[in-house]
């Protein structure tokens, strides 16, 4: 995968994740389907943090051990942060030179780090965000919200 491939995928997948996050009922952001599950709020914030890590990787500045960024206070602020960090990732990716990107040190197993080629790391973060989007679609249905179309029609957004 090239940086150009990532940019095309990011544009498409970010838009779909954005649609899912905006469809989730904001007043149910504390919903979690199981005691060991994250809340919807924490899950949405994870999508923002993953974009922050993508941006840091594109800026050759991803350093482990800085801790998780503090989440905002409201669902609306999480949505704003998702939009803002997504725009920043896209701008950085479009302005990046693939040969100048450094390998990214990140976790490869419990308590073990390794190096990822930069575009592989970007794809890994985007894939994980897609995974969390799938979780959000289940959370949304369970919380009484709508599930928008993702890769095809849904019961709430049919294509016919």
C-alpha positions as CSV (number, residue, x, y, z in Angstrom):
1,X,0.0,0.0,0.0
2,X,1.3,3.5,-0.8
3,X,0.6,6.7,0.9
4,X,-1.7,7.6,-2.0
5,X,-3.7,4.4,-1.4
6,X,-4.0,5.3,2.3
7,X,-5.3,8.7,1.5
8,X,-8.0,7.4,-0.8
9,X,-9.0,4.8,1.9
10,X,-8.9,7.3,4.7
11,X,-11.2,9.7,2.9
12,X,-13.8,7.0,2.3
13,X,-13.6,5.3,5.7
14,X,-13.4,8.5,7.7
15,X,-16.6,9.7,6.1
16,X,-18.4,6.4,7.0
17,X,-17.1,6.4,10.6
18,X,-18.1,10.1,10.9
19,X,-21.6,9.1,9.8
20,X,-21.8,6.3,12.4
21,X,-20.6,8.6,15.2
22,X,-23.0,11.3,14.3
23,X,-25.9,8.8,14.2
24,X,-25.2,7.6,17.7
25,X,-27.7,9.0,20.2
26,X,-25.7,11.6,22.1
27,X,-27.8,11.3,25.3
28,X,-26.7,7.6,25.5
29,X,-23.0,8.2,25.3
30,X,-22.5,6.5,28.7
31,X,-24.0,3.3,27.3
32,X,-22.0,0.1,27.4
33,X,-23.3,-3.4,26.6
34,X,-21.3,-5.2,29.2
35,X,-19.6,-4.4,32.5
36,X,-16.2,-5.0,30.9
37,X,-17.0,-3.0,27.8
38,X,-16.0,0.6,27.2
39,X,-18.8,3.2,27.1
40,X,-19.8,4.6,23.7
41,X,-18.1,7.8,24.7
42,X,-14.8,6.0,25.4
43,X,-15.1,4.1,22.1
44,X,-15.7,7.3,20.1
45,X,-12.8,9.0,21.9
46,X,-10.6,6.0,20.9
47,X,-11.3,6.8,17.2
48,X,-10.1,10.4,17.9
49,X,-7.0,9.2,19.6
50,X,-6.2,6.8,16.7
51,X,-6.3,9.8,14.4
52,X,-4.0,11.7,16.7
53,X,-1.5,8.8,16.5
54,X,-1.8,8.8,12.7
55,X,-1.1,12.5,12.7
56,X,1.9,12.1,15.0
57,X,3.2,9.3,12.7
58,X,2.9,11.6,9.7
59,X,4.8,14.2,11.6
60,X,7.5,11.7,12.6
61,X,6.6,12.5,16.2
62,X,4.9,9.4,17.6
63,X,6.5,8.6,20.9
64,X,5.0,5.9,23.2
65,X,4.7,6.7,26.9
66,X,3.1,10.1,26.7
67,X,-0.2,8.7,28.0
68,X,-3.7,9.0,26.6
69,X,-4.9,12.5,25.8
70,X,-7.6,13.6,28.2
71,X,-11.1,13.3,26.6
72,X,-13.3,16.3,26.3
73,X,-16.4,16.7,28.5
74,X,-19.2,16.2,25.9
75,X,-20.2,14.0,23.0
76,X,-20.4,17.1,20.8
77,X,-16.8,17.9,21.6
78,X,-15.8,14.3,20.7
79,X,-17.5,14.7,17.4
80,X,-15.7,18.0,16.8
81,X,-12.4,16.5,17.7
82,X,-13.0,13.6,15.3
83,X,-13.7,16.0,12.5
84,X,-10.7,18.2,13.3
85,X,-8.2,15.4,13.7
86,X,-9.5,13.8,10.6
87,X,-8.9,17.0,8.6
88,X,-5.4,17.3,10.1
89,X,-4.6,13.7,9.2
90,X,-5.7,14.2,5.6
91,X,-3.8,17.4,5.2
92,X,-0.6,15.9,6.7
93,X,-0.9,12.8,4.5
94,X,-1.5,14.8,1.4
95,X,1.6,17.0,2.2
96,X,3.8,14.1,3.3
97,X,6.6,12.5,1.3
98,X,6.5,8.8,1.8
99,X,10.3,8.3,1.7
100,X,10.8,10.9,4.4
101,X,8.4,9.2,6.9
102,X,10.3,7.3,9.6
103,X,9.4,3.8,10.8
104,X,6.9,3.9,13.7
105,X,7.6,2.2,17.0
106,X,4.4,0.7,18.4
107,X,3.1,-2.3,20.3
108,X,3.3,-5.6,18.4
109,X,2.5,-7.8,21.4
110,X,1.7,-7.4,25.1
111,X,4.5,-5.3,26.6
112,X,6.6,-5.6,23.4
113,X,7.2,-2.9,20.8
114,X,8.5,-3.2,17.2
115,X,8.8,-1.0,14.1
116,X,6.1,-0.6,11.5
117,X,6.7,0.9,8.1
118,X,4.9,4.2,8.3
119,X,2.1,3.5,5.8
120,X,1.6,0.1,7.4
121,X,1.1,1.8,10.7
122,X,-1.4,4.3,9.2
123,X,-3.4,1.4,7.7
124,X,-3.2,-0.5,11.1
125,X,-4.7,2.6,12.9
126,X,-7.4,3.0,10.2
127,X,-8.2,-0.7,10.4
128,X,-8.6,-0.5,14.2
129,X,-10.8,2.5,13.8
130,X,-13.0,0.6,11.3
131,X,-13.2,-2.2,14.0
132,X,-14.4,0.3,16.6
133,X,-16.9,1.7,14.1
134,X,-18.4,-1.8,13.9
135,X,-18.6,-1.9,17.7
136,X,-20.4,1.5,17.6
137,X,-22.9,0.2,15.1
138,X,-23.9,-2.5,17.6
139,X,-23.9,-0.1,20.5
140,X,-26.1,2.3,18.5
141,X,-28.7,-0.4,17.8
142,X,-28.7,-1.5,21.5
143,X,-29.0,2.1,22.7
144,X,-32.0,2.7,20.5
145,X,-30.2,4.7,17.8
146,X,-30.0,4.3,14.1
147,X,-27.4,2.4,12.1
148,X,-26.5,4.1,8.9
149,X,-25.3,2.3,5.8
150,X,-21.7,1.3,6.1
151,X,-20.7,-0.9,3.2
152,X,-24.2,-1.5,2.1
153,X,-27.8,-0.8,3.1
154,X,-28.9,-1.1,6.7
155,X,-32.4,-1.5,8.2
156,X,-32.3,2.2,9.1
157,X,-30.8,3.4,5.8
158,X,-32.0,1.1,2.9
159,X,-30.7,1.8,-0.6
160,X,-34.1,1.2,-2.3
